[in-house]
Amino acid sequence: METDDKKPQTPPATVTKTDAEWKKELSPEQYRVLRQAGTEAANGAVYQQFKKQGGGTYYCAGCDAELFSSKEKFDSHCGWPSFYDPANAKNVKTSVDYHIGVARTEVLCAVCDGHLGHVFTGEGFDTPTDKRYCINGVALKFVPFPVKKDKKPEETTADKKPD
């Protein structure tokens, strides 16, 4: 998973590229997942990295659209990054897919149409939505929340020296 120090520029409402452009801009694994609806291996290095990340925002690795917040992430122990709700619902859409012969709800980036993963409901997780957005980590870019600089504590009357 890519990590960046600053928030990416907001993409246009729709990002459309040729297959050749996607292949040039994405890593082979990102291309396989985002453009060919692939799935990364469970419990890989990207998932281990995800588990260690603190607060921040997750963006689409294909187009920089804001997708999820660490405030909605949870450890479902499934081997992939999990969120219970999209941070910016206008950038996440779903569609029914039958790639494995049964109906599943696919999660896509609404801006570039990149495959992100799947959403599952009714699994009994103690989350506000009882949903698990199971997302491929290579489809995400992480930007930590800005670190607040320590302010010098204000002087109290007890700290003042008499004149």
FIPA-874597 format. One line per 4 residues: their letters; for each residue x, y, z of N, C-alpha, C. Coordinates in nm, 3 decimals, padded with zeros to 5 digits. Example, Ala and Ser with C-alpha at 12.3 -4.5 7.8 and 13.67 -1.06 7.14 Angstrom:
2
AS> 01.319 -00.569 00.780 01.230 -00.450 00.780 01.320 -00.330 00.780 ~ 01.285 -00.225 00.708 01.367 -00.106 00.714 01.290 00.003 00.787
***
This chain:
163
METD> 00.085 -00.118 00.000 00.000 00.000 00.000 00.089 00.123 00.000 ~ 00.057 00.213 -00.089 00.130 00.338 -00.093 00.096 00.421 00.030 ~ 00.193 00.496 00.078 00.170 00.591 00.187 00.226 00.725 00.141 ~ 00.152 00.830 00.167 00.195 00.963 00.129 00.177 01.055 00.248
DKKP> 00.256 01.162 00.253 00.248 01.256 00.365 00.139 01.360 00.348 ~ 00.095 01.380 00.226 -00.005 01.485 00.204 -00.123 01.432 00.124 ~ -00.236 01.496 00.146 -00.361 01.461 00.078 -00.343 01.483 -00.072 ~ -00.384 01.384 -00.153 -00.373 01.405 -00.298 -00.475 01.506 -00.348
QTPP> -00.450 01.557 -00.466 -00.542 01.651 -00.529 -00.671 01.577 -00.563 ~ -00.783 01.642 -00.543 -00.913 01.581 -00.573 -00.922 01.558 -00.723 ~ -00.956 01.434 -00.763 -00.967 01.406 -00.906 -01.093 01.466 -00.965 ~ -01.101 01.472 -01.099 -01.227 01.515 -01.160 -01.338 01.416 -01.126
ATVT> -01.460 01.450 -01.157 -01.576 01.366 -01.123 -01.563 01.226 -01.180 ~ -01.505 01.213 -01.297 -01.486 01.083 -01.361 -01.346 01.077 -01.419 ~ -01.278 00.966 -01.395 -01.146 00.945 -01.453 -01.158 00.828 -01.551 ~ -01.129 00.856 -01.676 -01.134 00.754 -01.781 -00.998 00.750 -01.849
KTDA> -00.939 00.632 -01.855 -00.808 00.614 -01.919 -00.813 00.490 -02.006 ~ -00.722 00.485 -02.100 -00.711 00.365 -02.184 -00.643 00.256 -02.102 ~ -00.657 00.135 -02.150 -00.592 00.022 -02.085 -00.440 00.044 -02.079 ~ -00.384 00.098 -02.186 -00.239 00.124 -02.191 -00.198 00.228 -02.086
EWKK> -00.281 00.330 -02.067 -00.251 00.432 -01.966 -00.255 00.372 -01.826 ~ -00.356 00.288 -01.797 -00.363 00.224 -01.665 -00.240 00.137 -01.643 ~ -00.201 00.060 -01.742 -00.085 -00.029 -01.729 00.043 00.050 -01.701 ~ 00.053 00.168 -01.760 00.172 00.252 -01.742 00.176 00.313 -01.602
ELSP> 00.058 00.351 -01.548 00.052 00.423 -01.420 00.046 00.333 -01.297 ~ -00.006 00.212 -01.312 -00.023 00.123 -01.198 00.085 00.015 -01.196 ~ 00.114 -00.036 -01.078 00.203 -00.153 -01.070 00.127 -00.272 -01.129 ~ 00.196 -00.378 -01.168 00.125 -00.496 -01.221 00.019 -00.550 -01.125
EQYR> 00.047 -00.551 -00.996 -00.051 -00.601 -00.898 -00.169 -00.506 -00.886 ~ -00.143 -00.375 -00.884 -00.253 -00.278 -00.880 -00.340 -00.289 -01.004 ~ -00.278 -00.307 -01.119 -00.353 -00.321 -01.243 -00.442 -00.446 -01.237 ~ -00.386 -00.557 -01.193 -00.460 -00.683 -01.183 -00.582 -00.668 -01.092
VLRQ> -00.564 -00.599 -00.979 -00.674 -00.582 -00.884 -00.773 -00.475 -00.931 ~ -00.723 -00.355 -00.956 -00.812 -00.243 -00.989 -00.881 -00.255 -01.125 ~ -00.811 -00.303 -01.225 -00.866 -00.304 -01.361 -00.919 -00.440 -01.405 ~ -00.873 -00.549 -01.341 -00.917 -00.683 -01.381 -00.994 -00.754 -01.270
AGTE> -01.034 -00.681 -01.167 -01.113 -00.735 -01.055 -01.043 -00.851 -00.985 ~ -00.912 -00.841 -00.973 -00.835 -00.945 -00.903 -00.843 -00.929 -00.752 ~ -00.782 -01.022 -00.683 -00.775 -01.019 -00.537 -00.631 -01.046 -00.496 ~ -00.578 -00.962 -00.407 -00.443 -00.985 -00.357 -00.445 -01.102 -00.258
AANG> -00.329 -01.158 -00.231 -00.320 -01.269 -00.136 -00.358 -01.222 00.004 ~ -00.427 -01.307 00.076 -00.467 -01.276 00.215 -00.344 -01.276 00.306 ~ -00.351 -01.192 00.410 -00.249 -01.185 00.514 -00.110 -01.152 00.462 ~ -00.103 -01.077 00.353 00.025 -01.040 00.295 00.087 -00.919 00.364
AVYQ> 00.197 -00.872 00.308 00.270 -00.758 00.364 00.183 -00.632 00.370 ~ 00.099 -00.612 00.269 00.013 -00.494 00.265 -00.085 -00.496 00.382 ~ -00.140 -00.613 00.412 -00.234 -00.626 00.524 -00.162 -00.602 00.657 ~ -00.041 -00.654 00.670 00.035 -00.631 00.794 00.064 -00.483 00.812
QFKK> 00.095 -00.415 00.704 00.119 -00.270 00.707 -00.009 -00.198 00.749 ~ -00.121 -00.236 00.691 -00.251 -00.176 00.722 -00.282 -00.185 00.872 ~ -00.255 -00.301 00.931 -00.285 -00.322 01.073 -00.204 -00.229 01.162 ~ -00.088 -00.186 01.116 00.000 -00.100 01.197 -00.025 00.048 01.176
QGGG> -00.103 00.083 01.075 -00.125 00.224 01.045 -00.216 00.288 01.150 ~ -00.183 00.410 01.184 -00.265 00.485 01.278 -00.377 00.556 01.207 ~ -00.410 00.675 01.255 -00.519 00.750 01.198 -00.484 00.810 01.064 ~ -00.581 00.809 00.974 -00.558 00.868 00.843 -00.672 00.841 00.748
TYYC> -00.650 00.875 00.624 -00.750 00.862 00.519 -00.695 00.770 00.410 ~ -00.784 00.690 00.353 -00.748 00.598 00.246 -00.808 00.646 00.116 ~ -00.724 00.657 00.014 -00.762 00.705 -00.118 -00.746 00.593 -00.221 ~ -00.812 00.607 -00.333 -00.799 00.512 -00.442 -00.658 00.523 -00.502
AGCD> -00.589 00.411 -00.513 -00.455 00.410 -00.572 -00.458 00.438 -00.721 ~ -00.575 00.426 -00.782 -00.586 00.452 -00.925 -00.610 00.597 -00.960 ~ -00.689 00.667 -00.878 -00.729 00.804 -00.916 -00.723 00.907 -00.803 ~ -00.688 00.866 -00.682 -00.677 00.956 -00.567 -00.810 01.000 -00.506
AELF> -00.920 00.935 -00.540 -01.048 00.969 -00.479 -01.049 00.922 -00.333 ~ -01.105 01.003 -00.244 -01.116 00.967 -00.103 -01.218 00.854 -00.089 ~ -01.178 00.748 -00.018 -01.265 00.631 -00.005 -01.302 00.597 00.138 ~ -01.204 00.582 00.226 -01.230 00.535 00.362 -01.148 00.615 00.463
SSKE> -01.192 00.612 00.586 -01.121 00.675 00.697 -01.081 00.568 00.798 ~ -00.970 00.591 00.865 -00.928 00.497 00.970 -01.030 00.493 01.083 ~ -01.115 00.593 01.092 -01.217 00.595 01.197 -01.317 00.481 01.179 ~ -01.329 00.429 01.057 -01.422 00.319 01.029 -01.351 00.188 01.001
KFDS> -01.221 00.182 01.025 -01.150 00.057 01.000 -01.160 -00.031 01.124 ~ -01.157 -00.162 01.101 -01.156 -00.257 01.213 -01.086 -00.385 01.169 ~ -01.041 -00.461 01.266 -00.972 -00.585 01.235 -01.072 -00.699 01.236 ~ -01.109 -00.743 01.117 -01.206 -00.853 01.105 -01.136 -00.988 01.101
HCGW> -01.003 -00.986 01.105 -00.921 -01.108 01.101 -00.945 -01.188 00.972 ~ -00.979 -01.120 00.863 -01.005 -01.190 00.737 -00.882 -01.193 00.647 ~ -00.780 -01.114 00.678 -00.660 -01.112 00.596 -00.653 -00.997 00.497 ~ -00.756 -00.913 00.494 -00.759 -00.795 00.408 -00.805 -00.675 00.490
PSFY> -00.769 -00.553 00.448 -00.819 -00.434 00.517 -00.972 -00.434 00.521 ~ -01.027 -00.401 00.638 -01.172 -00.400 00.656 -01.217 -00.266 00.712 ~ -01.329 -00.220 00.660 -01.394 -00.098 00.705 -01.542 -00.128 00.720 ~ -01.609 -00.056 00.810 -01.752 -00.082 00.825 -01.838 00.021 00.751
DPAN> -01.775 00.126 00.697 -01.852 00.227 00.625 -01.756 00.313 00.542 ~ -01.794 00.350 00.419 -01.710 00.441 00.343 -01.709 00.580 00.405 ~ -01.595 00.646 00.406 -01.584 00.781 00.461 -01.652 00.882 00.370 ~ -01.647 00.857 00.242 -01.700 00.951 00.145 -01.785 00.872 00.046
AKNV> -01.908 00.843 00.083 -01.994 00.752 00.008 -02.009 00.787 -00.140 ~ -01.993 00.913 -00.176 -02.008 00.948 -00.317 -01.897 00.889 -00.402 ~ -01.786 00.849 -00.343 -01.674 00.792 -00.418 -01.669 00.639 -00.413 ~ -01.766 00.577 -00.349 -01.773 00.431 -00.341 -01.907 00.387 -00.394
KTSV> -01.904 00.292 -00.485 -02.029 00.237 -00.538 -02.021 00.085 -00.532 ~ -02.134 00.022 -00.543 -02.139 -00.124 -00.540 -02.212 -00.177 -00.663 ~ -02.184 -00.301 -00.692 -02.246 -00.369 -00.805 -02.246 -00.519 -00.773 ~ -02.345 -00.590 -00.821 -02.349 -00.735 -00.799 -02.259 -00.802 -00.902
DYHI> -02.171 -00.890 -00.855 -02.087 -00.966 -00.949 -02.109 -01.116 -00.928 ~ -02.083 -01.190 -01.031 -02.101 -01.336 -01.028 -01.970 -01.406 -01.069 ~ -01.855 -01.342 -01.043 -01.726 -01.395 -01.087 -01.695 -01.535 -01.032 ~ -01.745 -01.568 -00.916 -01.718 -01.701 -00.860 -01.841 -01.791 -00.864
GVAR> -01.941 -01.751 -00.942 -02.060 -01.834 -00.958 -02.174 -01.805 -00.862 ~ -02.150 -01.719 -00.764 -02.256 -01.678 -00.672 -02.259 -01.525 -00.668 ~ -02.372 -01.470 -00.633 -02.386 -01.325 -00.627 -02.308 -01.270 -00.507 ~ -02.222 -01.172 -00.534 -02.152 -01.099 -00.429 -02.163 -00.951 -00.461
TEVL> -02.151 -00.868 -00.359 -02.158 -00.723 -00.380 -02.016 -00.670 -00.394 ~ -01.983 -00.630 -00.516 -01.851 -00.576 -00.548 -01.846 -00.429 -00.507 ~ -01.732 -00.386 -00.455 -01.708 -00.246 -00.419 -01.616 -00.186 -00.524 ~ -01.659 -00.073 -00.580 -01.585 -00.005 -00.685 -01.562 00.141 -00.651
CAVC> -01.455 00.197 -00.703 -01.434 00.342 -00.693 -01.531 00.407 -00.790 ~ -01.610 00.500 -00.742 -01.710 00.566 -00.826 -01.647 00.665 -00.924 ~ -01.521 00.700 -00.903 -01.455 00.798 -00.989 -01.386 00.731 -01.108 ~ -01.311 00.622 -01.083 -01.236 00.557 -01.192 -01.287 00.417 -01.225
DGHL> -01.388 00.372 -01.152 -01.448 00.240 -01.174 -01.351 00.126 -01.139 ~ -01.253 00.155 -01.057 -01.158 00.052 -01.017 -01.218 -00.045 -00.916 ~ -01.186 -00.173 -00.930 -01.232 -00.276 -00.836 -01.155 -00.260 -00.705 ~ -01.228 -00.250 -00.595 -01.166 -00.234 -00.463 -01.175 -00.363 -00.380
GHVF> -01.286 -00.432 -00.390 -01.307 -00.553 -00.310 -01.455 -00.587 -00.309 ~ -01.503 -00.634 -00.194 -01.644 -00.671 -00.178 -01.695 -00.626 -00.042 ~ -01.826 -00.612 -00.031 -01.887 -00.578 00.097 -01.979 -00.693 00.137 ~ -01.971 -00.727 00.266 -02.050 -00.837 00.321 -02.133 -00.783 00.437
TGEG> -02.253 -00.831 00.451 -02.342 -00.786 00.558 -02.387 -00.905 00.641 ~ -02.429 -00.874 00.764 -02.488 -00.976 00.850 -02.391 -01.079 00.904 ~ -02.264 -01.043 00.915 -02.165 -01.139 00.966 -02.151 -01.135 01.118 ~ -02.222 -01.041 01.181 -02.222 -01.035 01.326 -02.111 -00.952 01.389
FDTP> -02.041 -00.871 01.310 -01.937 -00.786 01.369 -02.003 -00.676 01.451 ~ -01.938 -00.640 01.561 -01.990 -00.537 01.649 -01.951 -00.399 01.594 ~ -02.011 -00.363 01.482 -01.987 -00.233 01.420 -02.123 -00.166 01.400 ~ -02.126 -00.036 01.384 -02.254 00.033 01.368 -02.336 -00.010 01.247
TDKR> -02.271 -00.062 01.143 -02.343 -00.096 01.020 -02.360 -00.246 01.000 ~ -02.289 -00.329 01.074 -02.284 -00.474 01.053 -02.246 -00.506 00.908 ~ -02.158 -00.420 00.851 -02.105 -00.443 00.717 -01.953 -00.456 00.726 ~ -01.899 -00.535 00.635 -01.753 -00.548 00.624 -01.714 -00.519 00.480
YCIN> -01.657 -00.400 00.460 -01.600 -00.367 00.331 -01.462 -00.431 00.329 ~ -01.449 -00.539 00.259 -01.325 -00.617 00.250 -01.250 -00.566 00.128 ~ -01.143 -00.490 00.151 -01.079 -00.413 00.045 -00.935 -00.459 00.021 ~ -00.898 -00.469 -00.104 -00.760 -00.502 -00.140 -00.670 -00.384 -00.103
GVAL> -00.568 -00.410 -00.024 -00.478 -00.304 00.020 -00.402 -00.236 -00.093 ~ -00.369 -00.311 -00.200 -00.295 -00.249 -00.311 -00.381 -00.149 -00.387 ~ -00.511 -00.151 -00.365 -00.602 -00.057 -00.430 -00.612 00.074 -00.352 ~ -00.542 00.081 -00.238 -00.552 00.197 -00.150 -00.420 00.274 -00.142
KFVP> -00.434 00.403 -00.112 -00.321 00.490 -00.080 -00.354 00.551 00.056 ~ -00.262 00.542 00.151 -00.285 00.590 00.287 -00.216 00.723 00.309 ~ -00.290 00.817 00.368 -00.235 00.947 00.407 -00.268 00.967 00.554 ~ -00.164 00.967 00.642 -00.191 00.987 00.785 -00.252 01.123 00.813
FPVK> -00.332 01.129 00.919 -00.385 01.259 00.962 -00.267 01.348 00.997 ~ -00.279 01.479 00.974 -00.169 01.570 01.008 -00.139 01.565 01.157 ~ -00.011 01.573 01.190 00.031 01.574 01.329 00.018 01.716 01.381 ~ -00.050 01.729 01.492 -00.067 01.862 01.552 00.059 01.896 01.629
KDKK> 00.110 02.014 01.603 00.230 02.060 01.674 00.191 02.090 01.817 ~ 00.279 02.051 01.910 00.252 02.078 02.052 00.252 02.228 02.077 ~ 00.147 02.269 02.141 00.139 02.410 02.180 00.204 02.425 02.316 ~ 00.267 02.539 02.336 00.326 02.567 02.466 00.210 02.589 02.563
PEET> 00.211 02.519 02.676 00.100 02.536 02.770 00.091 02.681 02.817 ~ -00.030 02.728 02.827 -00.049 02.866 02.873 -00.008 02.877 03.019 ~ 00.051 02.990 03.051 00.096 03.015 03.188 -00.025 03.040 03.278 ~ -00.026 02.975 03.390 -00.135 02.996 03.485 -00.092 03.099 03.588
TADK> -00.186 03.151 03.664 -00.152 03.250 03.768 -00.061 03.189 03.873 ~ -00.071 03.058 03.896 00.015 02.993 03.995 00.160 02.989 03.948 ~ 00.182 02.994 03.814 00.317 02.986 03.760 00.385 03.123 03.757 ~ 00.307 03.230 03.769 00.366 03.364 03.760 00.444 03.397 03.886
KPD> 00.556 03.463 03.863 00.639 03.506 03.978 00.592 03.644 04.021 ~ 00.595 03.668 04.151 00.555 03.802 04.197 00.652 03.907 04.149 ~ 00.603 04.028 04.119 00.689 04.138 04.073 00.770 04.195 04.183
***
